[in-house]
Amino acid sequence: MKISTKGRYGIRLMLSLAVNYEKGTLSLKAIAKEQQISEKYLEQIINPLMKADLVKSFRGAQGGYMLSRHPKEITAGEILRVLEGSLSPVYCVDTPTCPNSDYCISLTLWKRMKEALDEVVDHTTLESMGLEYLEKEVGNQGKNTE
C-alpha cells in the first residue's frame, strides 16, 4: 500500500498546525512556504480536514487555520483515513461479504498487515510527531552553523 501525495502532504500540513498550536492560527501561505508545498494543493487538502472537524478556519486579518483539538488528541490514522480512505492493503479486508473469505489463505496475512498499520497510525499523535519534528529541526540547525 502506498500513501498518496495528498496523504503525505496532509500529514505535513497538520504537523505545521500542531507545532504552532499554542501560537494560534496559521495561514496556508505560511504552511506552504514552511513545508515547500503548493498553496493551491494545500487548499484542496484542507477542505476534507475541515469537514472531518480536524481543522477550524478563522477569517479576517488574524485569520488562518488551527487544529480543532489538541495535537495529543489527533492521530495520524484519523488524518490518513480522511484523506486516503481505508488503509487496508487489499479490498477484501474491508469486504466481509467476499465469496472467497472462507477459504482464502492470504486473507489472514492481509488482515494482520492492516492491524499492524492501524496500530502504528492510531497510536501516533500529532503531538508526538511534532516533538520529533522539533528535535530534528534543532539538530539540523546545529549542523548548519558548523
Backbone as CSV, one residue per row, in Angstrom:
resi,resn,N_x,N_y,N_z,CA_x,CA_y,CA_z,C_x,C_y,C_z
1,MET,0.844,-1.186,0.000,0.000,0.000,0.000,0.883,1.241,0.000
2,LYS,0.535,2.189,-0.834,1.275,3.444,-0.866,0.354,4.578,-0.433
3,ILE,0.900,5.470,0.361,0.175,6.678,0.754,0.390,7.689,-0.368
4,SER,-0.687,8.311,-0.823,-0.601,9.269,-1.927,0.043,10.583,-1.464
5,THR,0.339,11.419,-2.433,0.861,12.757,-2.140,-0.108,13.519,-1.242
6,LYS,-1.388,13.352,-1.496,-2.408,14.021,-0.682,-2.274,13.632,0.788
7,GLY,-2.102,12.358,1.063,-1.941,11.893,2.436,-0.646,12.378,3.064
8,ARG,0.439,12.315,2.305,1.741,12.760,2.832,1.731,14.254,3.115
9,TYR,1.222,15.041,2.172,1.164,16.490,2.370,0.171,16.856,3.464
10,GLY,-0.901,16.076,3.597,-1.875,16.322,4.659,-1.252,16.142,6.035
11,ILE,-0.421,15.124,6.176,0.289,14.919,7.448,1.212,16.106,7.711
12,ARG,1.912,16.570,6.698,2.829,17.703,6.874,2.070,18.980,7.220
13,LEU,0.940,19.204,6.581,0.099,20.366,6.875,-0.345,20.327,8.339
14,MET,-0.852,19.168,8.751,-1.331,19.026,10.123,-0.178,19.137,11.129
15,LEU,0.983,18.677,10.750,2.154,18.790,11.608,2.529,20.261,11.820
16,SER,2.442,21.060,10.761,2.695,22.501,10.907,1.713,23.132,11.874
17,LEU,0.448,22.757,11.752,-0.567,23.294,12.663,-0.314,22.828,14.097
18,ALA,0.152,21.595,14.252,0.424,21.064,15.592,1.596,21.783,16.242
19,VAL,2.660,21.989,15.498,3.855,22.644,16.031,3.547,24.085,16.438
20,ASN,2.610,24.698,15.727,2.240,26.093,16.004,0.949,26.212,16.805
21,TYR,0.471,25.127,17.384,-0.826,25.089,18.054,-0.970,26.155,19.134
22,GLU,0.022,26.330,19.944,-0.049,27.294,21.051,0.050,28.742,20.570
23,LYS,0.509,28.949,19.347,0.707,30.299,18.811,-0.531,30.850,18.124
24,GLY,-1.540,30.017,17.893,-2.754,30.474,17.235,-2.839,30.011,15.798
25,THR,-3.520,30.813,14.990,-3.790,30.410,13.616,-2.546,30.524,12.735
26,LEU,-2.619,29.813,11.630,-1.533,29.794,10.656,-2.164,29.858,9.266
27,SER,-1.633,30.690,8.415,-2.182,30.803,7.059,-1.661,29.673,6.180
28,LEU,-2.424,29.359,5.145,-1.957,28.339,4.191,-0.686,28.809,3.491
29,LYS,-0.588,30.107,3.294,0.608,30.651,2.655,1.851,30.355,3.501
30,ALA,1.728,30.530,4.816,2.853,30.264,5.723,3.189,28.774,5.742
31,ILE,2.164,27.925,5.750,2.385,26.474,5.744,3.042,26.056,4.429
32,ALA,2.549,26.614,3.333,3.104,26.291,2.016,4.586,26.638,1.950
33,LYS,4.920,27.795,2.489,6.322,28.228,2.475,7.172,27.325,3.371
34,GLU,6.701,27.075,4.574,7.440,26.254,5.533,7.644,24.827,5.023
35,GLN,6.592,24.250,4.442,6.635,22.855,4.011,7.040,22.684,2.543
36,GLN,7.203,23.787,1.844,7.562,23.773,0.426,6.562,22.953,-0.394
37,ILE,5.298,23.298,-0.190,4.176,22.665,-0.885,3.358,23.776,-1.531
38,SER,2.821,23.522,-2.692,1.986,24.497,-3.386,0.790,24.901,-2.522
39,GLU,0.555,26.197,-2.430,-0.593,26.697,-1.660,-1.900,26.194,-2.273
40,LYS,-1.956,26.129,-3.589,-3.155,25.630,-4.286,-3.446,24.184,-3.885
41,TYR,-2.402,23.381,-3.777,-2.590,21.974,-3.396,-3.056,21.873,-1.949
42,LEU,-2.506,22.723,-1.080,-2.931,22.732,0.323,-4.403,23.118,0.456
43,GLU,-4.883,24.006,-0.427,-6.300,24.395,-0.405,-7.199,23.181,-0.638
44,GLN,-6.757,22.284,-1.510,-7.533,21.073,-1.793,-7.509,20.102,-0.605
45,ILE,-6.410,20.095,0.108,-6.254,19.162,1.223,-6.986,19.650,2.476
46,ILE,-7.008,20.951,2.699,-7.565,21.486,3.945,-9.081,21.276,4.030
47,ASN,-9.777,21.300,2.892,-11.240,21.179,2.917,-11.744,19.882,3.543
48,PRO,-11.257,18.711,3.127,-11.745,17.496,3.795,-11.351,17.433,5.274
49,LEU,-10.232,18.040,5.630,-9.817,18.059,7.034,-10.762,18.925,7.858
50,MET,-11.261,20.016,7.266,-12.240,20.858,7.971,-13.578,20.133,8.079
51,LYS,-13.999,19.462,7.003,-15.269,18.720,7.033,-15.234,17.611,8.074
52,ALA,-14.070,17.035,8.290,-13.916,15.976,9.290,-13.716,16.546,10.695
53,ASP,-13.770,17.861,10.820,-13.625,18.569,12.093,-12.260,18.325,12.753
54,LEU,-11.233,18.239,11.925,-9.867,18.157,12.445,-9.214,19.535,12.449
55,VAL,-9.747,20.438,11.617,-9.192,21.789,11.463,-10.333,22.791,11.507
56,LYS,-10.055,23.957,12.116,-11.005,25.079,12.120,-10.388,26.214,11.315
57,SER,-11.234,26.975,10.656,-10.731,28.143,9.926,-11.278,29.410,10.569
58,PHE,-10.474,30.466,10.468,-10.850,31.763,11.020,-10.616,32.811,9.951
59,ARG,-11.572,33.699,9.779,-11.455,34.764,8.783,-10.870,36.014,9.404
60,GLY,-10.472,36.916,8.537,-10.006,38.213,8.996,-8.504,38.359,8.937
61,ALA,-8.047,39.515,9.389,-6.624,39.859,9.320,-5.761,38.871,10.099
62,GLN,-6.253,38.393,11.226,-5.513,37.431,12.029,-6.008,36.008,11.771
63,GLY,-6.704,35.838,10.665,-7.308,34.549,10.334,-6.293,33.512,9.902
64,GLY,-6.806,32.350,9.616,-5.979,31.240,9.190,-6.600,29.946,9.671
65,TYR,-5.781,28.980,9.921,-6.252,27.657,10.304,-5.614,27.228,11.618
66,MET,-6.351,26.359,12.299,-5.902,25.861,13.597,-6.495,24.471,13.792
67,LEU,-5.795,23.621,14.513,-6.346,22.306,14.834,-7.610,22.485,15.664
68,SER,-8.586,21.625,15.464,-9.829,21.722,16.229,-9.697,21.092,17.620
69,ARG,-8.662,20.266,17.791,-8.392,19.648,19.092,-6.893,19.729,19.369
70,HIS,-6.522,19.472,20.588,-5.106,19.474,20.969,-4.362,18.419,20.143
71,PRO,-3.100,18.686,19.777,-2.327,17.729,18.974,-2.211,16.330,19.589
72,LYS,-2.318,16.215,20.899,-2.238,14.887,21.515,-3.518,14.078,21.298
73,GLU,-4.567,14.743,20.811,-5.861,14.081,20.598,-6.118,13.725,19.139
74,ILE,-5.204,14.060,18.253,-5.377,13.774,16.823,-4.283,12.808,16.396
75,THR,-4.694,11.717,15.762,-3.724,10.709,15.338,-3.471,10.776,13.828
76,ALA,-2.353,10.215,13.444,-2.021,10.099,12.021,-3.088,9.266,11.319
77,GLY,-3.627,8.270,12.012,-4.668,7.429,11.428,-5.908,8.215,11.043
78,GLU,-6.344,9.123,11.909,-7.516,9.951,11.591,-7.279,10.752,10.318
79,ILE,-6.121,11.374,10.242,-5.787,12.228,9.101,-5.734,11.399,7.827
80,LEU,-5.027,10.289,7.879,-4.874,9.459,6.686,-6.199,8.876,6.211
81,ARG,-7.064,8.484,7.129,-8.357,7.929,6.708,-9.235,8.986,6.058
82,VAL,-9.148,10.235,6.540,-9.907,11.316,5.909,-9.411,11.544,4.480
83,LEU,-8.097,11.551,4.303,-7.523,11.901,3.004,-7.343,10.709,2.068
84,GLU,-7.175,9.508,2.617,-6.889,8.331,1.800,-8.034,7.328,1.750
85,GLY,-8.934,7.383,2.715,-9.948,6.337,2.818,-9.384,5.182,3.624
86,SER,-9.801,3.987,3.304,-9.351,2.795,4.022,-7.842,2.610,3.904
87,LEU,-7.243,2.116,4.964,-5.813,1.841,4.958,-5.531,0.348,4.755
88,SER,-6.531,-0.387,4.322,-6.357,-1.815,4.070,-5.453,-2.040,2.873
89,PRO,-4.591,-3.063,2.964,-3.695,-3.334,1.838,-4.428,-3.900,0.623
90,VAL,-5.568,-4.548,0.852,-6.375,-5.098,-0.243,-7.854,-4.866,0.059
91,TYR,-8.639,-4.818,-0.994,-10.066,-4.523,-0.903,-10.818,-5.513,-0.018
92,CYS,-10.482,-6.783,-0.099,-11.287,-7.811,0.572,-11.238,-7.744,2.100
93,VAL,-10.240,-7.075,2.660,-10.183,-6.951,4.128,-11.370,-6.137,4.636
94,ASP,-11.782,-5.155,3.865,-12.914,-4.302,4.254,-14.247,-4.827,3.737
95,THR,-14.224,-5.960,3.052,-15.435,-6.504,2.450,-15.741,-7.869,3.060
96,PRO,-16.462,-7.905,4.179,-16.719,-9.181,4.850,-17.581,-10.140,4.021
97,THR,-18.193,-9.637,2.974,-19.051,-10.488,2.150,-18.301,-11.103,0.973
98,CYS,-16.983,-11.016,0.985,-16.184,-11.597,-0.089,-16.481,-13.093,-0.193
99,PRO,-16.832,-13.572,-1.375,-17.186,-15.002,-1.514,-16.003,-15.949,-1.264
100,ASN,-14.792,-15.437,-1.312,-13.617,-16.282,-1.110,-13.107,-16.289,0.332
101,SER,-13.709,-15.507,1.200,-13.156,-15.320,2.543,-13.073,-16.601,3.365
102,ASP,-13.933,-17.568,3.123,-13.904,-18.805,3.905,-12.687,-19.673,3.606
103,TYR,-12.135,-19.577,2.410,-11.008,-20.430,2.046,-9.798,-19.680,1.498
104,CYS,-9.818,-18.373,1.565,-8.691,-17.571,1.068,-7.536,-17.644,2.065
105,ILE,-6.458,-18.252,1.666,-5.324,-18.456,2.559,-4.583,-17.148,2.848
106,SER,-4.631,-16.189,1.935,-3.887,-14.943,2.135,-4.660,-13.891,2.930
107,LEU,-5.939,-14.111,3.145,-6.746,-13.133,3.874,-6.189,-12.870,5.272
108,THR,-5.712,-13.899,5.937,-5.133,-13.726,7.274,-3.928,-12.791,7.222
109,LEU,-3.094,-12.943,6.226,-1.930,-12.058,6.061,-2.380,-10.613,5.876
110,TRP,-3.337,-10.384,4.987,-3.809,-9.016,4.719,-4.404,-8.396,5.976
111,LYS,-5.147,-9.194,6.736,-5.751,-8.677,7.968,-4.671,-8.311,8.994
112,ARG,-3.649,-9.155,9.114,-2.561,-8.851,10.050,-1.801,-7.601,9.619
113,MET,-1.617,-7.435,8.316,-0.950,-6.226,7.827,-1.765,-4.984,8.183
114,LYS,-3.071,-5.046,7.978,-3.936,-3.903,8.301,-3.908,-3.609,9.800
115,GLU,-3.970,-4.646,10.613,-3.931,-4.458,12.064,-2.617,-3.808,12.499
116,ALA,-1.515,-4.221,11.899,-0.204,-3.645,12.245,-0.151,-2.175,11.846
117,LEU,-0.635,-1.866,10.659,-0.649,-0.473,10.201,-1.559,0.378,11.086
118,ASP,-2.750,-0.143,11.385,-3.678,0.582,12.263,-3.046,0.852,13.630
119,GLU,-2.337,-0.135,14.154,-1.675,0.014,15.450,-0.702,1.191,15.429
120,VAL,0.070,1.298,14.366,1.066,2.375,14.266,0.382,3.734,14.109
121,VAL,-0.486,3.868,13.110,-1.056,5.189,12.821,-2.052,5.645,13.883
122,ASP,-2.714,4.701,14.541,-3.689,5.087,15.564,-3.049,5.378,16.917
123,HIS,-1.777,5.077,17.057,-1.064,5.388,18.297,0.043,6.413,18.073
124,THR,0.021,7.056,16.921,0.967,8.132,16.627,0.178,9.434,16.577
125,THR,0.407,10.281,17.562,-0.335,11.542,17.639,0.450,12.663,16.973
126,LEU,-0.259,13.723,16.651,0.417,14.912,16.126,1.378,15.479,17.157
127,GLU,1.044,15.344,18.427,1.941,15.844,19.472,3.274,15.095,19.430
128,SER,3.232,13.769,19.348,4.481,13.000,19.325,5.265,13.273,18.049
129,MET,4.577,13.419,16.933,5.261,13.747,15.680,5.865,15.146,15.747
130,GLY,5.143,16.069,16.363,5.634,17.437,16.495,6.892,17.511,17.343
131,LEU,6.926,16.747,18.432,8.112,16.728,19.281,9.311,16.167,18.517
132,GLU,9.090,15.117,17.754,10.174,14.540,16.952,10.639,15.528,15.877
133,TYR,9.684,16.214,15.269,9.996,17.222,14.251,10.870,18.332,14.839
134,LEU,10.492,18.827,16.015,11.255,19.899,16.653,12.653,19.443,17.054
135,GLU,12.767,18.201,17.531,14.091,17.664,17.869,14.993,17.606,16.641
136,LYS,14.438,17.153,15.527,15.222,17.071,14.292,15.588,18.460,13.793
137,GLU,14.661,19.403,13.925,14.914,20.773,13.477,16.062,21.399,14.271
138,VAL,16.063,21.187,15.582,17.134,21.713,16.435,18.454,21.044,16.061
139,GLY,18.436,19.737,15.843,19.641,19.019,15.445,20.191,19.493,14.115
140,ASN,19.321,19.777,13.182,19.746,20.264,11.856,20.289,21.684,11.924
141,GLN,19.767,22.500,12.821,20.265,23.860,12.972,21.699,23.850,13.497
142,GLY,21.982,22.915,14.380,23.338,22.789,14.911,24.330,22.406,13.832
143,LYS,23.898,21.587,12.877,24.775,21.156,11.782,25.036,22.298,10.808
144,ASN,24.054,23.170,10.637,24.188,24.271,9.678,25.123,25.382,10.154
145,THR,25.378,25.427,11.452,26.207,26.515,11.985,27.662,26.135,12.080
146,GLU,27.988,24.897,11.795,29.379,24.451,11.911,30.201,24.815,10.700
